[in-house]
Amino acid sequence: MIDLHCHLLPGIDDGASSMEEALSLARIAADDGITHMVVTPHVHPGRYNNNVQSIRPVFERFQTALTENDINLRVKAAGEVRLSVEVLTMFAADQLPFLGEWDGKKVMLLELPHSHVPPGSDKLVKWLLDRGVLPMIAHPERNKGLMADITKLTPFVELGCLFQLTAMSVSGGFGAEAKRLSDQMLSSGWVSVIASDGHNCDRRPPALSAGVSAAAEIIGDAEARRLVWGNPAKIIGAY
């Protein structure tokens, strides 16, 4: 399986706090059947001031530590970019990290606030699309505004955004409402990727298998597999 969203890089956001914890998380992922991971630290101006240049050296140390500790994971670096006006200036300065490509556009993991869908969010998405960037909306099923009214997702669907569900949401670990919205999105055929959004070893581990099994009950084994292998592989290419 391929995990396109996780927070394993140490000391860079609210994920792993040390290299030791990062390696423990990597072992959990490998034991769960994950073979490839894209580490996606938060890019949240004013809170986590990461960008493609600052992420690179931390990633390189992590990649070296994986090899030195014989952990069999193939890794790539990207980021989880918070929706904000700073996205415009970061794009202009080539500071935004991308997951890969989808049908000729660069794919960027875009995070909405957890509480609501800010007015004008679709306009920022359109701005990115016009510049060859395709947003993948991170964990929409955990957004309280979308839980209350799923029709707020419609503009993003119509614009052609990709959507990433959290594996724990699909398996019920984030509560009944996140599970309900996950099931609804899966049934509607809107989901592009299931990822772990792994942050720590106990409450939010980087694991996909339980979520894939739960998704398979709704969309079948082949479609569930496509969300953790076929589509992610298309985005990241061979590496």
N, C-alpha and C positions, 0 to 999 in steps of 0.2 A: 504494500500500500504506500501511497504518497501523501504526506501531510503538508499542506500548503500554508498553514497558519499555526505558529507556536512561538513561545517566548522562552527559548532556551539560552540565549546569549546572556552571560553573567554580568550583573551589575549595571545594566543599561536601561532597564525599565522595571516593571513590577513582576517580572518573571524570575528566573534563576538569580539568586543573590551571590553565588560564588561559582567558580569553575567546578568544584566538587558536586554542587547541586546540579549544575548543567549536565555533567556526565551521568549522574544518577537518572536524570530525566531522559537522556539519550538511551540509556539501557532499558528503561521502561518502554520507550517507543519501539526499540528493536525487538524486545520480547513480545510485544503486541503484534508483530508482523509488519511494522513500518520499515521500509527499505530506503526511502528518500524523504528528506524534510527540507522545507524552506523556512528558515528562522526569520521571524517577522517582528522585530522589536517595535514598540510604539513610536510613531513619529507624530508627536503632539506638541506643537510649539507652545512654550511657556510652562510645560510640565515635563515632557521628555523631549529634549531638544536634539533628537537624533536626525541624521540625514545620511544619504548614501556614502558620503566621505567618512563620517565618524563611525559608522557601523562597520566598515571594512576591516580595520585592524582588530576589533573585538572578534569578528567572525573568523579571521585568519588564525587567531590564538585558539579559538574553539575547535576549528577544523584540525589543527595540529594536535590538540589534546585528544580528540577522537582517535586519531591514528596511533598515538602513543599508548592509548589504553585499549587498543584492539576492539573498538566498538564499530561494528559494521553498519555504518549509516553513510549514505551519500547526501551531502548537504549543500545548500545554496543560501545566499542571503538576500532578503528583500526587506519589507517593512509594512506595518499596519498604519496607514496614514489617516489621521483624524481630519474629518471635514472641517475646514476653516478657511478664512480668507488668505492665510499664509500659503496655502497650496499654490496659489497663482504665482507668487514670487519664487517659491521653491522650484516650481516647474521651470520658470525662466532661467534659474541659476543651475539647472541640472542637478538638483539636490534630492529629487524624489526617487525612492527605490521602487523597482518594478519586479513583479513575480515572473514575468515572461511575456509571451505573446499569444494572441488568439485572433485568428483570421486577419493578420496584418496589423493589429493594434497592440500597443503595449498594455499589459494588464497590471492594474494597481489595486491593491487591497485597501478599500476605503471604509473607514469606520464612522458611523453616525453616533451622536450622543446616545447614551442608553435610555434617556428619559423621553425623547421625542424625535420627530423628524423636523429639523429646522426649516422654516419657510425659505424658499429659494434653493434648496438642496438640489433640485432637479436642474436648475440653471447652471450650477457649478458642474454637475455631471455633463450637461450639454457642452459647456466650455471645454472640458477635458476631452470629450469625444471629438470635438471639432479639431483638436490638436493631436489626434491619433492615440489617445489614452482611453482604454476601456475599464471603467471601474468594476471591481468585484466587491459587492457590498458585504462586509463582514457581519456575521451573526445577526441578520435582521430579525430573527425569531426572538431575540432577547431585548428588542427595543420596545419600551412600554407604549409608545405611541402606536406602533404597528400591532401590538397585542390588542389594543383597544379598537383599532380600525385598520384592517388589512388593506382597505382600498387606498391607503396612503402609499402603498407599495406600487400602485399602478403606474405612475409616471416613470419609475425606474425600470419596470418591466417593459413598458412601451419604448423606452430609449434603448433597450437591448442590453442592460447591465447584466453581469453575471452575479450569482448569489451563492454565498458560502454559509452553510449551516454548521453549527457546533455539534460534534458527535454526542456529547453529553446531553444536549437539548433533545436530540432525536431519541435517545434512550431513556429520557425522563429525569436526568440528573439536575436539570435547571428548573424543575417544577412543571406543573400541569399546563400552564399557559404557554410556556416556551415549547413544550411537547405538542400542544394543539396546533400552534402556528407552524411548527416544523412539519407536522403531518399534512397540514393544508397545503403548504408550499410544495412538498413532495408530490402530493396527489395532483397538483396543478401543473407539474412539470417545469417548475421555475428554478429548481435547484441545480447549480452547476457543479458544486464541490461540497463534500463533507470534510471538515478538518477538525483538529483537536482543540485548538486555541489553548494548548497546554501551558500552564504557568508554574505548577509545583507538583510535588510527588504525591501528596495526600488528597487535597480537595479537587484539584484540576490537573490530573496527569495527562501527558501526551499519548492518548490511546484512541484508536478508531474502531476496533473490532465490535464493541457492543453497539455503537451507533450504526455501523453497517448492518449488523443483524437486525436491528430495529427498523431500519429503512427498508430492508429486504421484505419485511412483512407487509409493507405498503406498496412498493414498486417492483418487487421481485429481485432475485439474486443478481441477474445480469445488469440491471439498471443501477442497483446499489453499488456494485463493483465499479461501474463506470464513474461514479462520483468520487471514488478514492484511488482510481488508477487511470482509466481512459482519459477523462477530462484533465486531471492534473498533469498527466504525461504530455498531453497536447500543449498545455501552457508552458511547462518548463523545458520541453524538448529533451533530448538525450544528454545526460551529463554524468 
